[in-house]
Amino acid sequence: LELLDDRVGSRSTLITSQMPSSAWHQWLGEPTIADAIMDRLMHASHSIALKGESLRRGSSQA
């Protein structure tokens, strides 16, 4: 939360996750802190959700 407070409105922050953003609030745990973090992350954000099979599956090439 402190990191986001320092960056919001002044710097870009890129977050990547294999967990959908809809599950982040529950994962963060503490509801008050989770609300504050999610508000800062999602306000004026761009979200890209990738779909499809993993390119790693079935790959026998190293």
C-alpha positions, 0 to 999 in steps of 0.5 A, a space after each residue: 500500500 505504501 509503495 502504491 501511495 508513493 507512485 499513484 498519480 506520478 509514476 507508472 506501475 506494471 503488475 503481472 499475475 497469473 491470478 485474475 484481478 477479480 481474485 486479488 481482493 480475497 488473496 490480499 486478505 485484510 479487507 480494509 487494506 485490500 480495498 485501498 490497494 485495489 482502489 489505487 490499482 484499478 482506478 485509471 488502469 488498463 487491464 489486458 486478460 490473455 486467453 488461450 492455451 499456454 504456449 509452454 504446453 506440449 513443447 518438446 523444444 528447449 
